[in-house]
């Protein structure tokens, strides 16, 4: 089989005509499939229905230390929840604050406090002439939305197979004191599904920022979200590495149970140094008297301990692993020999990144939508929604049922072929 690049203009036009017939047939099927966000499926949510039964009106809602979870108190979270999340995050429970249901909310609040009050006594960011953030790209659109909301200038840093380009990160951070942070999804990253190498993590821990209020926003959202028991990525624990490097205050590490139990009703946490914790708590004392301790206790009683959580995640993997494998199989079957796209093959997380030929991503996404398949908007993985190559497309396989997903990916592959053929025809005609 010829690749599309090897085909003549006449061959490509013949191919395009046949593809358009297939596309019209797909449109006639009146498909309605939405895979625009990385949401757990109903089957995954059903795994956690025991949360609804583990506590009732006759339950003892008293913690081991005597705290009554119905009442005020425990600003940092109940001891049992800090232990459970500490084991999940690989951190000492004493270095953890338990929040409400959303780690994204914690990250927003952290930026907001830095904006209005500064970090550990530094000048509030709102009083500075300019504030900048490093943004590994492709990256997480909701991270970028937070910094854009506050008017923080976002600087793209290319991702590599081992994490962000650390030569650039080190250069930017050491030379510019207006750079105050960097967004990171270090394990099974959104959207590529890659994990930072040992060297990358150690280089992060040894950064020498020009700004003393520079912080790494380490969003370890997928720390235990493996697809396979026998083939998993490993990530060095960043807080311990920062402490070894003499930079204990350099990182805020965020996590939650959002894609472990119920995304709308989980528990979130931040792990950080004692100095940073006291800075967090000095604000938190004015914000709340304590987060939902009943929900914290519910999670502790449901899982028991980290071993219960790991077993629970194996059940998640059994549901979503066939979906990731189906995406990879269909892309390989439909596009593998045509050389009109490439894609990641993650071992965990929630996403697969597809790279089209330059200039095709928006066309592919728009064409898929017209055929009834909604995908994350092209450009969403870049700050301000501007992908300079118009090539990145985030695929979110988890929410649809397996049969619907296969149908959606077949439509997606057809749209990739059409957009690619059109582009190559135009390029070849322009070159004549």
C-alpha positions as MATLAB code, in Angstrom:
seq = 'XXXXXXXXXXXXXXXXXXXXXXXXXXXXXXXXXXXXXXXXXXXXXXXXXXXXXXXXXXXXXXXXXXXXXXXXXXXXXXXXXXXXXXXXXXXXXXXXXXXXXXXXXXXXXXXXXXXXXXXXXXXXXXXXXXXXXXXXXXXXXXXXXXXXXXXXXXXXXXXXXXXXXXXXXXXXXXXXXXXXXXXXXXXXXXXXXXXXXXXXXXXXXXXXXXXXXXXXXXXXXXXXXXXXXXXXXXXXXXXXXXXXXXXXXXXXXXXXXXXXXXXXXXXXXXXXXXXXXXXXXXXXXXXXXXXXXXXXXXXXXXXXXXXXXXXXXXXXXXXXXXXXXXXXXXXXXXXXXXXXXXXXXXXXXXXXXXXXXXXXXXXXXXXXXXXXXXXXXXXXXXXXXXXXXXXXXXXXXXXXXXXXXXXXXXXXXXXXXXXXXXXXXXXXXXXX';
ca = [
       0.000    0.000    0.000;
       1.220    3.464   -0.899;
       1.340    6.165    1.717;
      -0.704    9.261    0.960;
       2.503   11.215    0.357;
       3.550    8.675   -2.287;
       0.269    8.920   -4.201;
      -0.060   11.073   -7.294;
      -2.578   13.900   -7.439;
      -4.894   11.711   -9.523;
      -4.632    8.832   -7.044;
      -5.312   11.157   -4.123;
      -8.352   12.655   -5.842;
      -9.720    9.190   -6.549;
      -9.116    8.246   -2.911;
     -10.793   11.444   -1.707;
     -13.874   10.822   -3.830;
     -14.275    7.362   -2.292;
     -13.694    8.742    1.225;
     -16.394   11.372    0.719;
     -18.887    8.649   -0.249;
     -18.051    6.834    2.987;
     -18.427   10.088    4.914;
     -21.884   10.739    3.447;
     -22.926    7.230    4.451;
     -21.731    7.921    8.010;
     -23.673   11.188    8.165;
     -26.819    9.336    7.122;
     -26.507    7.155   10.231;
     -27.343   10.160   12.460;
     -24.649    9.354   15.056;
     -24.520   11.290   18.357;
     -21.362   10.512   20.365;
     -19.556   12.857   22.763;
     -15.955   12.053   23.747;
     -14.830   15.609   24.372;
     -13.902   15.235   28.060;
     -12.028   12.641   30.087;
     -14.931   11.463   32.223;
     -15.398    8.102   33.925;
     -18.086    5.945   32.342;
     -21.282    4.952   34.134;
     -19.754    1.500   34.702;
     -16.803    3.120   36.458;
     -19.047    5.296   38.608;
     -21.020    2.214   39.596;
     -17.858    0.758   41.137;
     -18.139    3.337   43.924;
     -21.820    2.981   44.767;
     -20.761    1.392   48.051;
     -19.870    4.915   49.170;
     -23.600    5.519   49.469;
     -24.027    2.609   51.877;
     -20.913    2.726   54.033;
     -22.442    5.391   56.320;
     -26.026    5.755   57.429;
     -27.956    7.368   60.276;
     -26.892    4.635   62.682;
     -23.172    4.839   61.839;
     -20.543    5.913   64.333;
     -19.191    9.135   62.817;
     -16.394    9.514   65.350;
     -12.778    9.363   64.198;
     -10.009    7.450   65.925;
      -8.867   10.621   67.695;
     -12.368   11.359   68.965;
     -13.337   13.944   66.319;
     -17.060   14.031   65.613;
     -17.243   14.356   61.821;
     -20.640   16.043   62.043;
     -19.186   19.073   63.789;
     -16.634   21.823   63.185;
     -12.884   21.289   63.302;
      -9.926   19.488   61.734;
      -8.923   22.213   59.270;
      -6.284   19.965   57.660;
      -8.663   17.013   57.397;
      -9.307   14.006   59.591;
      -6.274   11.892   60.448;
      -7.592    8.788   58.680;
      -8.142   10.669   55.399;
      -4.676   12.226   55.558;
      -3.251    8.740   56.052;
      -5.209    7.300   53.115;
      -4.353   10.142   50.740;
      -0.807   10.185   52.064;
      -0.383    6.559   51.047;
      -1.953    7.290   47.667;
       0.316   10.297   47.075;
       3.405    8.679   48.660;
       3.697   11.451   51.245;
       3.765   11.781   55.016;
       0.210   12.435   56.288;
       1.595   15.364   58.309;
       2.492   17.089   55.019;
      -1.032   16.894   53.607;
      -4.120   19.107   53.741;
      -7.437   17.537   52.747;
      -9.829   19.782   50.815;
     -13.236   19.440   49.192;
     -14.101   17.458   46.085;
     -11.881   19.129   43.461;
      -8.117   19.520   43.128;
      -8.748   21.982   40.284;
     -10.510   24.209   42.802;
      -7.470   23.970   45.111;
      -5.165   24.982   42.261;
      -7.402   27.930   41.377;
      -7.457   29.045   45.026;
      -3.673   28.714   45.245;
      -3.164   30.986   42.235;
      -5.805   33.379   43.590;
      -4.088   33.673   46.994;
      -0.723   34.270   45.344;
      -2.391   36.939   43.201;
      -3.947   38.839   46.100;
      -1.616   38.089   49.032;
       1.624   36.682   47.654;
       3.456   33.517   48.683;
       5.093   33.324   52.118;
       5.342   37.100   52.471;
       6.405   37.907   48.909;
       4.834   40.705   46.872;
       1.292   39.851   45.737;
       1.360   39.001   42.059;
      -1.350   41.575   41.330;
       1.120   44.344   42.259;
       3.807   43.174   39.847;
       4.180   44.621   36.340;
       4.020   41.161   34.790;
       3.550   37.575   35.941;
       4.440   34.587   33.752;
       3.870   30.837   33.933;
       5.581   28.031   32.057;
       3.160   25.711   30.283;
       4.397   22.350   28.969;
       2.692   21.731   25.622;
       0.651   19.886   24.694;
      -0.904   20.224   28.144;
      -4.058   20.376   30.248;
      -6.561   22.969   29.028;
      -8.067   23.603   32.466;
      -4.646   24.507   33.871;
      -4.211   27.034   31.109;
      -7.712   28.404   31.722;
      -6.774   29.274   35.321;
      -3.680   31.272   34.439;
      -5.452   32.940   31.519;
      -8.284   33.985   33.870;
      -5.824   35.925   36.041;
      -4.104   37.528   33.063;
      -0.875   35.599   33.663;
       1.288   35.368   30.553;
       1.725   31.751   29.517;
       4.990   30.595   27.951;
       4.847   27.270   26.059;
       7.584   24.731   26.796;
       7.777   21.717   24.460;
       7.099   18.289   25.924;
       9.492   15.452   25.145;
       9.037   11.696   25.732;
      10.642   12.202   29.176;
       8.755   15.348   30.244;
       9.160   19.100   29.605;
      12.282   20.351   27.830;
      14.313   20.880   30.987;
      17.055   22.870   29.270;
      14.435   25.517   28.481;
      12.767   25.249   31.888;
      16.076   25.762   33.704;
      17.008   28.686   31.455;
      13.660   30.481   31.789;
      13.346   29.945   35.544;
      16.899   31.015   36.382;
      16.916   34.123   34.201;
      13.461   35.684   34.685;
      12.063   36.512   38.125;
       8.647   37.288   36.642;
       8.201   33.559   36.001;
       6.314   32.364   39.070;
       5.366   28.792   38.287;
       4.996   25.866   35.947;
       2.076   23.531   35.351;
       2.944   19.813   35.473;
       0.976   16.584   35.040;
       3.948   14.329   35.736;
       2.422   10.853   35.522;
       0.351    9.624   32.572;
       0.210   13.242   31.474;
      -2.805   14.986   30.028;
      -2.980   14.583   27.048;
      -0.026   12.391   25.985;
      -0.153    9.821   28.772;
       3.628    9.961   29.306;
       5.433   10.029   32.657;
       8.409   12.173   33.617;
      11.747   10.374   33.736;
      13.866   10.128   36.892;
      16.278   12.663   35.418;
      13.469   15.129   34.680;
      12.087   14.920   38.234;
      15.555   15.409   39.727;
      16.185   18.417   37.496;
      12.878   19.911   38.647;
      13.908   19.433   42.275;
      17.220   21.177   41.606;
      15.866   24.252   39.829;
      17.398   27.570   40.850;
      14.586   30.075   40.302;
      15.315   33.774   40.075;
      12.003   34.343   41.903;
      11.869   33.176   45.518;
       8.098   32.719   45.120;
       8.404   30.399   42.124;
       6.455   27.159   42.626;
       6.032   23.932   40.697;
       2.320   23.100   40.422;
       2.651   19.305   40.409;
      -0.778   17.906   39.495;
      -0.393   14.178   40.085;
      -3.946   13.479   38.952;
      -3.242    9.986   37.623;
      -0.801    8.650   40.204;
      -2.492    5.240   40.571;
      -4.426    5.161   37.283;
      -2.618    2.257   35.633;
      -4.014    0.238   32.745;
      -1.897   -2.851   33.383;
      -0.756   -4.736   36.477;
       2.487   -5.930   34.949;
       3.538   -2.865   32.959;
       3.345    0.464   34.773;
       5.183    3.774   34.782;
       7.065    4.747   37.926;
       7.494    8.317   39.118;
      10.051    9.581   41.622;
       8.391   11.320   44.586;
       8.995   15.032   44.060;
       8.716   16.359   47.643;
      11.397   14.006   48.928;
      13.598   14.864   45.959;
      13.173   18.605   46.601;
      14.118   18.106   50.247;
      17.269   16.207   49.236;
      18.155   19.007   46.831;
      17.801   21.687   49.518;
      14.630   23.075   47.877;
      11.899   21.875   50.269;
       9.486   24.729   49.499;
       9.684   24.478   45.707;
       6.612   22.351   44.977;
       2.868   22.126   45.563;
       1.672   18.598   44.877;
      -2.037   18.185   44.108;
      -4.187   15.087   43.869;
      -7.744   13.851   44.389;
     -10.050   10.865   44.199;
     -11.995   12.485   41.354;
     -11.428    9.638   38.893;
     -11.237    7.030   41.643;
     -14.683    7.442   43.218;
     -17.180   10.141   42.164;
     -15.655   13.138   40.317;
     -18.323   15.426   41.754;
     -18.053   14.094   45.301;
     -14.494   12.969   45.905;
     -11.817   14.416   48.173;
      -8.833   16.505   47.096;
      -5.487   17.109   48.766;
      -2.288   19.102   48.559;
       1.056   17.844   49.842;
       3.876   20.290   50.438;
       6.564   21.448   52.849;
       5.824   22.572   56.438;
       6.536   26.201   55.458;
       4.158   26.051   52.523;
       1.563   24.259   54.631;
       1.563   27.031   57.201;
       1.172   29.575   54.389;
      -1.814   27.614   53.052;
      -3.378   27.291   56.496;
      -2.967   30.987   57.303;
      -5.381   31.686   54.460;
      -7.530   28.619   54.944;
      -8.326   29.608   58.541;
     -10.159   32.640   57.170;
     -11.858   30.665   54.412;
     -13.389   27.720   56.274;
     -13.546   25.956   59.619;
     -13.089   22.641   57.871;
     -14.045   20.746   54.749;
     -16.579   17.913   54.535;
     -15.356   15.443   57.143;
     -18.294   13.101   56.645;
     -17.220   12.605   53.037;
     -13.637   12.107   54.164;
     -14.775    9.427   56.614;
     -16.979    7.863   53.938;
     -13.956    7.395   51.682;
     -11.847    5.964   54.495;
     -14.530    3.456   55.495;
     -15.159    2.483   51.860;
     -11.504    1.754   50.994;
     -10.193    0.730   54.398;
      -6.626    1.472   53.354;
      -4.420    1.957   50.298;
      -4.661   -1.750   49.454;
      -8.418   -1.400   49.071;
      -7.882    1.609   46.827;
      -5.386   -0.273   44.629;
      -7.831   -3.164   44.222;
     -10.549   -0.653   43.346;
      -8.315    0.844   40.624;
      -7.790   -2.606   39.115;
     -11.540   -2.707   38.523;
     -11.337    0.673   36.783;
      -8.497   -0.632   34.613;
     -10.523   -3.687   33.583;
     -13.222   -1.348   32.252;
     -11.072    1.208   30.430;
      -8.145   -0.925   29.221;
     -10.182   -2.465   26.352;
     -11.152    1.057   25.274;
      -7.562    2.269   25.036;
      -6.621   -0.887   23.174;
      -9.566   -0.448   20.779;
      -8.469    3.110   19.951;
      -4.933    1.959   19.233;
      -6.121   -1.009   17.140;
      -8.460    1.104   14.988;
      -5.891    3.847   14.430;
      -3.289    1.265   13.474;
      -5.663   -0.564   11.138;
      -7.033    2.534    9.428;
      -4.021    4.864    9.447;
      -0.936    2.849   10.320;
       0.411    2.434    6.769;
      -0.689    5.812    5.429;
       1.767    8.009    7.396;
      -0.790   10.744    7.986;
      -0.767   10.736   11.771;
       0.848    9.429   14.933;
      -0.461    8.704   18.409;
       0.703    7.898   21.906;
       0.259    4.504   23.553;
       0.021    5.268   27.277;
       0.156    2.746   30.111;
      -2.303    4.713   32.232;
      -4.245    7.918   32.676;
      -7.233    9.071   30.660;
      -6.042   10.299   27.277;
      -4.335    9.495   23.992;
      -2.721   12.278   21.960;
      -3.131   12.163   18.190;
      -0.876   14.238   15.945;
      -2.219   14.884   12.464;
      -0.372   16.356    9.512;
       0.288   20.051   10.208;
      -2.722   22.230    9.483;
      -5.304   19.423    9.689;
      -6.442   19.207   13.328;
      -9.229   21.815   13.179;
     -10.547   20.349    9.930;
     -10.581   16.829   11.420;
     -12.415   17.892   14.586;
     -14.959   19.981   12.653;
     -15.571   17.185   10.156;
     -16.034   14.640   12.969;
     -18.576   16.927   14.630;
     -20.586   17.147   11.400;
     -20.625   13.348   11.372;
     -21.957   13.245   14.953;
     -18.721   12.654   16.903;
     -17.684   15.439   19.300;
     -13.977   15.558   20.190;
     -11.989   17.973   22.367;
     -11.556   21.187   20.318;
      -8.365   21.378   18.305;
      -5.900   23.723   20.029;
      -7.290   23.038   23.516;
      -3.981   21.476   24.556;
      -2.168   24.805   24.032;
      -2.325   28.105   25.956;
      -4.991   30.434   24.570;
      -6.220   27.528   22.408;
      -3.576   28.290   19.772;
      -1.708   25.255   18.470;
       0.875   26.760   16.079;
       0.995   23.590   13.980;
      -2.742   22.853   14.153;
      -1.911   19.181   14.669;
      -2.684   18.132   18.285;
      -5.964   16.332   19.005;
      -6.793   14.891   22.430;
      -8.711   11.615   22.377;
     -10.705   10.760   25.522;
     -11.715    7.074   25.333;
     -13.164    6.464   28.800;
     -16.757    7.721   28.758;
     -18.388    6.043   25.714;
     -19.304    2.372   25.733;
     -16.884    0.127   23.870;
     -19.114   -0.337   20.807;
     -19.825    3.402   20.570;
     -16.122    4.156   20.995;
     -15.197    1.837   18.130;
     -17.791    3.522   15.931;
     -16.507    6.975   16.933;
     -12.885    6.082   16.221;
     -13.780    4.664   12.801;
     -15.461    7.991   11.995;
     -12.432    9.853   13.390;
     -10.028    7.858   11.202;
     -12.176    8.589    8.147;
     -12.033   12.317    8.927;
      -8.242   12.124    9.297;
      -7.993   10.535    5.839;
     -10.205   13.170    4.205;
      -8.402   16.134    5.786;
      -4.993   14.642    4.972;
      -5.878   13.866    1.344;
      -7.206   17.403    0.835;
      -4.040   18.903    2.311;
      -1.683   16.784    0.222;
      -3.628   17.439   -2.996;
      -3.365   21.202   -2.351;
       0.374   20.938   -1.606;
       1.092   18.845   -4.699;
      -0.928   21.131   -6.955;
       0.845   24.184   -5.525;
       4.211   22.579   -6.223;
       3.468   21.982   -9.924;
];
